[in-house]
Amino acid sequence: MDQPKLSTRQKNILDFIQRFLADNGYPPTIREIGEAVDIASTSVVNYNLNKLVEYDLLERAPEVSRGLRLVNNQPTMPVSVSDPAFGLQVPLVGKIAASMPLPVAGEDFGYYYDADDMIEVPQHMIGSADSQDLFALRVTGDSMIDAMVAEGDIVILKRQEIANNGDMVAVWLTERGETTLKHYFHEGGRVRLQPANPTMEPIYVDADKVNVQGRVLAVMRTLH
């Protein structure tokens, strides 16, 4: 088959998808593609994606926000992406600090997201958990490094408001208006939020000023 003649836009889109996959390990949304290649109209992005499908350079999964996959015969394909049919779609709702607590806008942290902000998570990573109870956060900081959670990792969490001692949880500190990712220990009238980094000190907070938002079930990492 002859090499298709791509427009400049189509080359830019294809190059961006390749870079995005290499950097993140999952495909971009139409909105992210448009912003990256300076196309304001999502319909124009969609048209050019469909042309790449026609050229056998791209595959698309219908009704999946990040359902893009580079075709295997591309010599420059940087990573292999699993088929969306075999994974769960989980909302990536923002960032969480695995360092000092990160200020947030309000107590509804972790529960609102754009429909485009979905990532694919293999079923085996989260066991029997209901996908409706799951959300994902990107980690900033290195306070949980000894728990194998590093800067840039994505943690998959189950929404819950209680935790057992030792659980790794995302918490909202109501008095500070901040969030953090730590190991949770309830000690009498206070909670110890313990980092997994020997160079960092624990955070102590009154128990009634700590709201558990979710418990970490799995960690996803991009390899470079």
PyRosetta script that sets phi, psi and omega in degrees:
from pyrosetta import init, pose_from_sequence

init()
pose = pose_from_sequence("MDQPKLSTRQKNILDFIQRFLADNGYPPTIREIGEAVDIASTSVVNYNLNKLVEYDLLERAPEVSRGLRLVNNQPTMPVSVSDPAFGLQVPLVGKIAASMPLPVAGEDFGYYYDADDMIEVPQHMIGSADSQDLFALRVTGDSMIDAMVAEGDIVILKRQEIANNGDMVAVWLTERGETTLKHYFHEGGRVRLQPANPTMEPIYVDADKVNVQGRVLAVMRTLH")
pose.set_psi(1, 133.4)
pose.set_omega(1, 179.8)
pose.set_phi(2, -66.1)
pose.set_psi(2, 147.7)
pose.set_omega(2, 176.7)
pose.set_phi(3, -65.7)
pose.set_psi(3, 126.6)
pose.set_omega(3, -179.1)
pose.set_phi(4, -67.5)
pose.set_psi(4, 147.8)
pose.set_omega(4, 177.3)
pose.set_phi(5, -90.2)
pose.set_psi(5, 107.1)
pose.set_omega(5, -176.2)
pose.set_phi(6, -88.9)
pose.set_psi(6, 144.9)
pose.set_omega(6, 171.3)
pose.set_phi(7, -73.4)
pose.set_psi(7, 166.6)
pose.set_omega(7, 178.1)
pose.set_phi(8, -59.2)
pose.set_psi(8, -40.7)
pose.set_omega(8, 178.3)
pose.set_phi(9, -61.3)
pose.set_psi(9, -44.8)
pose.set_omega(9, -178.1)
pose.set_phi(10, -66.4)
pose.set_psi(10, -38.0)
pose.set_omega(10, 175.5)
pose.set_phi(11, -62.8)
pose.set_psi(11, -43.7)
pose.set_omega(11, -179.5)
pose.set_phi(12, -64.4)
pose.set_psi(12, -40.6)
pose.set_omega(12, 178.6)
pose.set_phi(13, -63.7)
pose.set_psi(13, -46.5)
pose.set_omega(13, -178.8)
pose.set_phi(14, -63.7)
pose.set_psi(14, -42.3)
pose.set_omega(14, 178.6)
pose.set_phi(15, -62.9)
pose.set_psi(15, -40.8)
pose.set_omega(15, -179.6)
pose.set_phi(16, -66.3)
pose.set_psi(16, -42.1)
pose.set_omega(16, 178.9)
pose.set_phi(17, -60.0)
pose.set_psi(17, -42.5)
pose.set_omega(17, 179.3)
pose.set_phi(18, -61.8)
pose.set_psi(18, -46.0)
pose.set_omega(18, -179.9)
pose.set_phi(19, -65.4)
pose.set_psi(19, -41.5)
pose.set_omega(19, -178.2)
pose.set_phi(20, -63.1)
pose.set_psi(20, -43.9)
pose.set_omega(20, 177.9)
pose.set_phi(21, -61.4)
pose.set_psi(21, -42.6)
pose.set_omega(21, -179.3)
pose.set_phi(22, -64.6)
pose.set_psi(22, -36.2)
pose.set_omega(22, -176.8)
pose.set_phi(23, -81.7)
pose.set_psi(23, -31.9)
pose.set_omega(23, -169.9)
pose.set_phi(24, -117.0)
pose.set_psi(24, -24.8)
pose.set_omega(24, -179.4)
pose.set_phi(25, 84.4)
pose.set_psi(25, 3.0)
pose.set_omega(25, 175.6)
pose.set_phi(26, -145.5)
pose.set_psi(26, 160.3)
pose.set_omega(26, -173.1)
pose.set_phi(27, -76.9)
pose.set_psi(27, 159.3)
pose.set_omega(27, 175.8)
pose.set_phi(28, -81.0)
pose.set_psi(28, 164.1)
pose.set_omega(28, 172.4)
pose.set_phi(29, -85.8)
pose.set_psi(29, 167.5)
pose.set_omega(29, 176.0)
pose.set_phi(30, -59.0)
pose.set_psi(30, -41.3)
pose.set_omega(30, 180.0)
pose.set_phi(31, -61.4)
pose.set_psi(31, -44.8)
pose.set_omega(31, 180.0)
pose.set_phi(32, -64.1)
pose.set_psi(32, -38.3)
pose.set_omega(32, 177.1)
pose.set_phi(33, -63.1)
pose.set_psi(33, -47.0)
pose.set_omega(33, -179.5)
pose.set_phi(34, -59.1)
pose.set_psi(34, -43.3)
pose.set_omega(34, 179.5)
pose.set_phi(35, -64.5)
pose.set_psi(35, -38.0)
pose.set_omega(35, -175.5)
pose.set_phi(36, -71.3)
pose.set_psi(36, -34.8)
pose.set_omega(36, -175.5)
pose.set_phi(37, -107.9)
pose.set_psi(37, 12.0)
pose.set_omega(37, 173.9)
pose.set_phi(38, 62.5)
pose.set_psi(38, 48.9)
pose.set_omega(38, 172.7)
pose.set_phi(39, -119.4)
pose.set_psi(39, 115.1)
pose.set_omega(39, -175.1)
pose.set_phi(40, -75.3)
pose.set_psi(40, -30.8)
pose.set_omega(40, -174.6)
pose.set_phi(41, -89.4)
pose.set_psi(41, 123.4)
pose.set_omega(41, 176.8)
pose.set_phi(42, -67.5)
pose.set_psi(42, -28.0)
pose.set_omega(42, 178.9)
pose.set_phi(43, -68.0)
pose.set_psi(43, -33.0)
pose.set_omega(43, 177.2)
pose.set_phi(44, -69.7)
pose.set_psi(44, -41.5)
pose.set_omega(44, 175.4)
pose.set_phi(45, -59.8)
pose.set_psi(45, -45.9)
pose.set_omega(45, -178.9)
pose.set_phi(46, -60.5)
pose.set_psi(46, -41.2)
pose.set_omega(46, 178.5)
pose.set_phi(47, -59.6)
pose.set_psi(47, -46.1)
pose.set_omega(47, -177.4)
pose.set_phi(48, -71.4)
pose.set_psi(48, -31.7)
pose.set_omega(48, 173.8)
pose.set_phi(49, -64.1)
pose.set_psi(49, -41.0)
pose.set_omega(49, 178.8)
pose.set_phi(50, -65.2)
pose.set_psi(50, -33.9)
pose.set_omega(50, 176.0)
pose.set_phi(51, -66.1)
pose.set_psi(51, -38.2)
pose.set_omega(51, 177.7)
pose.set_phi(52, -66.3)
pose.set_psi(52, -32.2)
pose.set_omega(52, 174.4)
pose.set_phi(53, -66.3)
pose.set_psi(53, -44.2)
pose.set_omega(53, 178.8)
pose.set_phi(54, -59.0)
pose.set_psi(54, -34.3)
pose.set_omega(54, -178.3)
pose.set_phi(55, -83.4)
pose.set_psi(55, 4.2)
pose.set_omega(55, 179.9)
pose.set_phi(56, 62.0)
pose.set_psi(56, 32.3)
pose.set_omega(56, 176.7)
pose.set_phi(57, -104.9)
pose.set_psi(57, -11.7)
pose.set_omega(57, -174.1)
pose.set_phi(58, -148.4)
pose.set_psi(58, 148.0)
pose.set_omega(58, 170.6)
pose.set_phi(59, -119.4)
pose.set_psi(59, 147.0)
pose.set_omega(59, 179.0)
pose.set_phi(60, -127.6)
pose.set_psi(60, 137.5)
pose.set_omega(60, 174.6)
pose.set_phi(61, -98.2)
pose.set_psi(61, 120.7)
pose.set_omega(61, -178.5)
pose.set_phi(62, -63.2)
pose.set_psi(62, 145.2)
pose.set_omega(62, 175.2)
pose.set_phi(63, 66.0)
pose.set_psi(63, 18.5)
pose.set_omega(63, 176.5)
pose.set_phi(64, -121.9)
pose.set_psi(64, 124.2)
pose.set_omega(64, -173.6)
pose.set_phi(65, -59.0)
pose.set_psi(65, -45.6)
pose.set_omega(65, -179.1)
pose.set_phi(66, -106.5)
pose.set_psi(66, 34.9)
pose.set_omega(66, -173.7)
pose.set_phi(67, -84.5)
pose.set_psi(67, 52.8)
pose.set_omega(67, 177.2)
pose.set_phi(68, -109.7)
pose.set_psi(68, 144.0)
pose.set_omega(68, 175.2)
pose.set_phi(69, -147.2)
pose.set_psi(69, 130.6)
pose.set_omega(69, 175.9)
pose.set_phi(70, -72.7)
pose.set_psi(70, 138.3)
pose.set_omega(70, -177.4)
pose.set_phi(71, -72.5)
pose.set_psi(71, 141.4)
pose.set_omega(71, -171.6)
pose.set_phi(72, -61.7)
pose.set_psi(72, -22.3)
pose.set_omega(72, -177.2)
pose.set_phi(73, -80.5)
pose.set_psi(73, 3.2)
pose.set_omega(73, 175.7)
pose.set_phi(74, -77.8)
pose.set_psi(74, 122.6)
pose.set_omega(74, -177.8)
pose.set_phi(75, -68.0)
pose.set_psi(75, -21.0)
pose.set_omega(75, -176.3)
pose.set_phi(76, -98.8)
pose.set_psi(76, 7.3)
pose.set_omega(76, -177.9)
pose.set_phi(77, -62.4)
pose.set_psi(77, 119.9)
pose.set_omega(77, -171.8)
pose.set_phi(78, -82.2)
pose.set_psi(78, -28.7)
pose.set_omega(78, -176.7)
pose.set_phi(79, -142.8)
pose.set_psi(79, 164.8)
pose.set_omega(79, 174.5)
pose.set_phi(80, -103.1)
pose.set_psi(80, 131.2)
pose.set_omega(80, -178.6)
pose.set_phi(81, -113.0)
pose.set_psi(81, 129.9)
pose.set_omega(81, -177.7)
pose.set_phi(82, -69.0)
pose.set_psi(82, 154.1)
pose.set_omega(82, -178.3)
pose.set_phi(83, -66.9)
pose.set_psi(83, 127.5)
pose.set_omega(83, 179.0)
pose.set_phi(84, -55.1)
pose.set_psi(84, -24.7)
pose.set_omega(84, -179.9)
pose.set_phi(85, -65.3)
pose.set_psi(85, -19.2)
pose.set_omega(85, -177.0)
pose.set_phi(86, -109.3)
pose.set_psi(86, 15.8)
pose.set_omega(86, 179.4)
pose.set_phi(87, -133.6)
pose.set_psi(87, 170.4)
pose.set_omega(87, 176.7)
pose.set_phi(88, -101.7)
pose.set_psi(88, 142.4)
pose.set_omega(88, 175.4)
pose.set_phi(89, -90.8)
pose.set_psi(89, 117.8)
pose.set_omega(89, -175.8)
pose.set_phi(90, -122.6)
pose.set_psi(90, 134.8)
pose.set_omega(90, -179.1)
pose.set_phi(91, -72.4)
pose.set_psi(91, 128.7)
pose.set_omega(91, 171.8)
pose.set_phi(92, -91.5)
pose.set_psi(92, 103.0)
pose.set_omega(92, -165.9)
pose.set_phi(93, -95.3)
pose.set_psi(93, -6.7)
pose.set_omega(93, 179.3)
pose.set_phi(94, 154.8)
pose.set_psi(94, -153.6)
pose.set_omega(94, -177.6)
pose.set_phi(95, -115.0)
pose.set_psi(95, 156.7)
pose.set_omega(95, 176.4)
pose.set_phi(96, -136.6)
pose.set_psi(96, 138.5)
pose.set_omega(96, -177.2)
pose.set_phi(97, -86.4)
pose.set_psi(97, 120.2)
pose.set_omega(97, 167.2)
pose.set_phi(98, -102.5)
pose.set_psi(98, 62.0)
pose.set_omega(98, -179.4)
pose.set_phi(99, -161.5)
pose.set_psi(99, -135.0)
pose.set_omega(99, 170.0)
pose.set_phi(100, -72.4)
pose.set_psi(100, 150.7)
pose.set_omega(100, -178.0)
pose.set_phi(101, -53.7)
pose.set_psi(101, 143.6)
pose.set_omega(101, -177.0)
pose.set_phi(102, -102.4)
pose.set_psi(102, 123.4)
pose.set_omega(102, 178.8)
pose.set_phi(103, -60.8)
pose.set_psi(103, 142.4)
pose.set_omega(103, 176.6)
pose.set_phi(104, -131.6)
pose.set_psi(104, 170.6)
pose.set_omega(104, -174.2)
pose.set_phi(105, -73.9)
pose.set_psi(105, -29.0)
pose.set_omega(105, -175.6)
pose.set_phi(106, -178.4)
pose.set_psi(106, -179.0)
pose.set_omega(106, -171.1)
pose.set_phi(107, -76.0)
pose.set_psi(107, -5.3)
pose.set_omega(107, 179.8)
pose.set_phi(108, -86.5)
pose.set_psi(108, 16.8)
pose.set_omega(108, 178.4)
pose.set_phi(109, -46.8)
pose.set_psi(109, 134.1)
pose.set_omega(109, 171.5)
pose.set_phi(110, 87.1)
pose.set_psi(110, 0.0)
pose.set_omega(110, -173.9)
pose.set_phi(111, -117.4)
pose.set_psi(111, -7.1)
pose.set_omega(111, 179.8)
pose.set_phi(112, -120.8)
pose.set_psi(112, 139.2)
pose.set_omega(112, -177.4)
pose.set_phi(113, -158.9)
pose.set_psi(113, 160.2)
pose.set_omega(113, 175.3)
pose.set_phi(114, -83.3)
pose.set_psi(114, 144.0)
pose.set_omega(114, -177.9)
pose.set_phi(115, -61.2)
pose.set_psi(115, -22.6)
pose.set_omega(115, 178.7)
pose.set_phi(116, -74.9)
pose.set_psi(116, -20.3)
pose.set_omega(116, -172.1)
pose.set_phi(117, -88.0)
pose.set_psi(117, 67.2)
pose.set_omega(117, -179.5)
pose.set_phi(118, -119.8)
pose.set_psi(118, 144.0)
pose.set_omega(118, 173.1)
pose.set_phi(119, -124.4)
pose.set_psi(119, 156.6)
pose.set_omega(119, 179.6)
pose.set_phi(120, -93.1)
pose.set_psi(120, 127.9)
pose.set_omega(120, -179.5)
pose.set_phi(121, -121.6)
pose.set_psi(121, 123.9)
pose.set_omega(121, 178.1)
pose.set_phi(122, -59.0)
pose.set_psi(122, 137.4)
pose.set_omega(122, -178.1)
pose.set_phi(123, -55.1)
pose.set_psi(123, -38.3)
pose.set_omega(123, -175.0)
pose.set_phi(124, -64.5)
pose.set_psi(124, -18.8)
pose.set_omega(124, -177.9)
pose.set_phi(125, -75.2)
pose.set_psi(125, -25.0)
pose.set_omega(125, -173.7)
pose.set_phi(126, -119.4)
pose.set_psi(126, 8.0)
pose.set_omega(126, 174.8)
pose.set_phi(127, 61.7)
pose.set_psi(127, -132.1)
pose.set_omega(127, -175.2)
pose.set_phi(128, -94.2)
pose.set_psi(128, 8.6)
pose.set_omega(128, -178.5)
pose.set_phi(129, -60.4)
pose.set_psi(129, 141.1)
pose.set_omega(129, 177.6)
pose.set_phi(130, -72.4)
pose.set_psi(130, 127.6)
pose.set_omega(130, -178.2)
pose.set_phi(131, -60.3)
pose.set_psi(131, -25.0)
pose.set_omega(131, 178.7)
pose.set_phi(132, -67.7)
pose.set_psi(132, -18.6)
pose.set_omega(132, -178.9)
pose.set_phi(133, -96.4)
pose.set_psi(133, 4.5)
pose.set_omega(133, -171.9)
pose.set_phi(134, -105.1)
pose.set_psi(134, 149.0)
pose.set_omega(134, 167.8)
pose.set_phi(135, -149.2)
pose.set_psi(135, 165.1)
pose.set_omega(135, -176.2)
pose.set_phi(136, -127.8)
pose.set_psi(136, 149.8)
pose.set_omega(136, 178.3)
pose.set_phi(137, -136.7)
pose.set_psi(137, 144.1)
pose.set_omega(137, 174.3)
pose.set_phi(138, -91.1)
pose.set_psi(138, 135.5)
pose.set_omega(138, -173.1)
pose.set_phi(139, -87.3)
pose.set_psi(139, 135.6)
pose.set_omega(139, 169.0)
pose.set_phi(140, -117.9)
pose.set_psi(140, 140.8)
pose.set_omega(140, 179.3)
pose.set_phi(141, 92.5)
pose.set_psi(141, 173.5)
pose.set_omega(141, -173.1)
pose.set_phi(142, -131.0)
pose.set_psi(142, 26.9)
pose.set_omega(142, -178.9)
pose.set_phi(143, -72.2)
pose.set_psi(143, -14.1)
pose.set_omega(143, -179.3)
pose.set_phi(144, -111.7)
pose.set_psi(144, 23.3)
pose.set_omega(144, -173.4)
pose.set_phi(145, -61.8)
pose.set_psi(145, -35.6)
pose.set_omega(145, 179.7)
pose.set_phi(146, -75.0)
pose.set_psi(146, -9.9)
pose.set_omega(146, 173.1)
pose.set_phi(147, -97.7)
pose.set_psi(147, 16.1)
pose.set_omega(147, 177.7)
pose.set_phi(148, 66.0)
pose.set_psi(148, 33.2)
pose.set_omega(148, 175.1)
pose.set_phi(149, -121.8)
pose.set_psi(149, 114.7)
pose.set_omega(149, -173.4)
pose.set_phi(150, -116.6)
pose.set_psi(150, 167.2)
pose.set_omega(150, 175.2)
pose.set_phi(151, -52.4)
pose.set_psi(151, 129.8)
pose.set_omega(151, 178.1)
pose.set_phi(152, 91.0)
pose.set_psi(152, -13.5)
pose.set_omega(152, 176.8)
pose.set_phi(153, -65.8)
pose.set_psi(153, 158.6)
pose.set_omega(153, 172.9)
pose.set_phi(154, -111.0)
pose.set_psi(154, 125.6)
pose.set_omega(154, 177.0)
pose.set_phi(155, -101.4)
pose.set_psi(155, 136.3)
pose.set_omega(155, 177.1)
pose.set_phi(156, -100.3)
pose.set_psi(156, 125.0)
pose.set_omega(156, -174.9)
pose.set_phi(157, -121.5)
pose.set_psi(157, 151.2)
pose.set_omega(157, 170.8)
pose.set_phi(158, -100.4)
pose.set_psi(158, 128.0)
pose.set_omega(158, 179.1)
pose.set_phi(159, -64.0)
pose.set_psi(159, 123.7)
pose.set_omega(159, 174.0)
pose.set_phi(160, -162.1)
pose.set_psi(160, 156.9)
pose.set_omega(160, -174.2)
pose.set_phi(161, -107.6)
pose.set_psi(161, -4.4)
pose.set_omega(161, 177.6)
pose.set_phi(162, -125.6)
pose.set_psi(162, 157.6)
pose.set_omega(162, -178.8)
pose.set_phi(163, -144.8)
pose.set_psi(163, 152.9)
pose.set_omega(163, 173.0)
pose.set_phi(164, -92.6)
pose.set_psi(164, 154.8)
pose.set_omega(164, 177.5)
pose.set_phi(165, -57.3)
pose.set_psi(165, 132.4)
pose.set_omega(165, -179.6)
pose.set_phi(166, 95.8)
pose.set_psi(166, -15.1)
pose.set_omega(166, 178.2)
pose.set_phi(167, -63.4)
pose.set_psi(167, 144.0)
pose.set_omega(167, 169.7)
pose.set_phi(168, -89.6)
pose.set_psi(168, 120.8)
pose.set_omega(168, -171.8)
pose.set_phi(169, -134.0)
pose.set_psi(169, 156.0)
pose.set_omega(169, 166.3)
pose.set_phi(170, -94.9)
pose.set_psi(170, 126.3)
pose.set_omega(170, -178.1)
pose.set_phi(171, -126.4)
pose.set_psi(171, 151.4)
pose.set_omega(171, 171.6)
pose.set_phi(172, -108.0)
pose.set_psi(172, 125.5)
pose.set_omega(172, 179.2)
pose.set_phi(173, -94.2)
pose.set_psi(173, 104.3)
pose.set_omega(173, -167.9)
pose.set_phi(174, -63.6)
pose.set_psi(174, -38.3)
pose.set_omega(174, -176.9)
pose.set_phi(175, -71.5)
pose.set_psi(175, -33.1)
pose.set_omega(175, -178.6)
pose.set_phi(176, -90.1)
pose.set_psi(176, -19.8)
pose.set_omega(176, -173.9)
pose.set_phi(177, 65.4)
pose.set_psi(177, 39.9)
pose.set_omega(177, -175.2)
pose.set_phi(178, -134.3)
pose.set_psi(178, 159.5)
pose.set_omega(178, 177.2)
pose.set_phi(179, -121.3)
pose.set_psi(179, 156.1)
pose.set_omega(179, 175.3)
pose.set_phi(180, -157.5)
pose.set_psi(180, 161.2)
pose.set_omega(180, 178.1)
pose.set_phi(181, -114.0)
pose.set_psi(181, 117.9)
pose.set_omega(181, -175.5)
pose.set_phi(182, -153.3)
pose.set_psi(182, 168.4)
pose.set_omega(182, 166.3)
pose.set_phi(183, -76.9)
pose.set_psi(183, 138.5)
pose.set_omega(183, -172.1)
pose.set_phi(184, -103.9)
pose.set_psi(184, 131.4)
pose.set_omega(184, 174.2)
pose.set_phi(185, -139.3)
pose.set_psi(185, 118.9)
pose.set_omega(185, 178.4)
pose.set_phi(186, -89.4)
pose.set_psi(186, 116.9)
pose.set_omega(186, -175.5)
pose.set_phi(187, -125.7)
pose.set_psi(187, 89.4)
pose.set_omega(187, -179.2)
pose.set_phi(188, 66.6)
pose.set_psi(188, -122.8)
pose.set_omega(188, -177.9)
pose.set_phi(189, -88.7)
pose.set_psi(189, 6.1)
pose.set_omega(189, -179.5)
pose.set_phi(190, -134.4)
pose.set_psi(190, 166.0)
pose.set_omega(190, 177.3)
pose.set_phi(191, -117.7)
pose.set_psi(191, 133.4)
pose.set_omega(191, 173.1)
pose.set_phi(192, -99.3)
pose.set_psi(192, 122.4)
pose.set_omega(192, 176.2)
pose.set_phi(193, -102.1)
pose.set_psi(193, 105.3)
pose.set_omega(193, -167.6)
pose.set_phi(194, -99.3)
pose.set_psi(194, 120.3)
pose.set_omega(194, 173.3)
pose.set_phi(195, -72.8)
pose.set_psi(195, 159.1)
pose.set_omega(195, 174.5)
pose.set_phi(196, -107.6)
pose.set_psi(196, 58.0)
pose.set_omega(196, -179.6)
pose.set_phi(197, -151.4)
pose.set_psi(197, 115.6)
pose.set_omega(197, -173.8)
pose.set_phi(198, -64.2)
pose.set_psi(198, -13.8)
pose.set_omega(198, 179.9)
pose.set_phi(199, -88.1)
pose.set_psi(199, -3.3)
pose.set_omega(199, -174.9)
pose.set_phi(200, -117.6)
pose.set_psi(200, 146.8)
pose.set_omega(200, -179.3)
pose.set_phi(201, -90.9)
pose.set_psi(201, 151.8)
pose.set_omega(201, 175.5)
pose.set_phi(202, -68.9)
pose.set_psi(202, 160.7)
pose.set_omega(202, 174.9)
pose.set_phi(203, -106.6)
pose.set_psi(203, 129.5)
pose.set_omega(203, 178.3)
pose.set_phi(204, -109.8)
pose.set_psi(204, 129.3)
pose.set_omega(204, -176.5)
pose.set_phi(205, -138.7)
pose.set_psi(205, 142.8)
pose.set_omega(205, 174.1)
pose.set_phi(206, -55.8)
pose.set_psi(206, 137.1)
pose.set_omega(206, -173.7)
pose.set_phi(207, -58.6)
pose.set_psi(207, -33.9)
pose.set_omega(207, -178.2)
pose.set_phi(208, -79.5)
pose.set_psi(208, 1.0)
pose.set_omega(208, 178.9)
pose.set_phi(209, -112.9)
pose.set_psi(209, 16.9)
pose.set_omega(209, 178.5)
pose.set_phi(210, -122.4)
pose.set_psi(210, 121.4)
pose.set_omega(210, 174.8)
pose.set_phi(211, -110.7)
pose.set_psi(211, 114.2)
pose.set_omega(211, 175.0)
pose.set_phi(212, -72.0)
pose.set_psi(212, 130.5)
pose.set_omega(212, 179.1)
pose.set_phi(213, -102.6)
pose.set_psi(213, -30.7)
pose.set_omega(213, -179.4)
pose.set_phi(214, -176.8)
pose.set_psi(214, 157.5)
pose.set_omega(214, 179.1)
pose.set_phi(215, -108.1)
pose.set_psi(215, 135.3)
pose.set_omega(215, -178.1)
pose.set_phi(216, -71.8)
pose.set_psi(216, 127.7)
pose.set_omega(216, 176.6)
pose.set_phi(217, -103.6)
pose.set_psi(217, -31.9)
pose.set_omega(217, -174.0)
pose.set_phi(218, -157.9)
pose.set_psi(218, 161.7)
pose.set_omega(218, 178.6)
pose.set_phi(219, -127.0)
pose.set_psi(219, 132.5)
pose.set_omega(219, 176.2)
pose.set_phi(220, -112.7)
pose.set_psi(220, 133.8)
pose.set_omega(220, -176.3)
pose.set_phi(221, -127.7)
pose.set_psi(221, 140.6)
pose.set_omega(221, 173.9)
pose.set_phi(222, -92.1)
pose.set_psi(222, 126.1)
pose.set_omega(222, 178.0)
pose.set_phi(223, -97.0)
pose.set_psi(223, 133.5)
pose.set_omega(223, -179.8)
pose.set_phi(224, -110.4)
pose.dump_pdb("model.pdb")
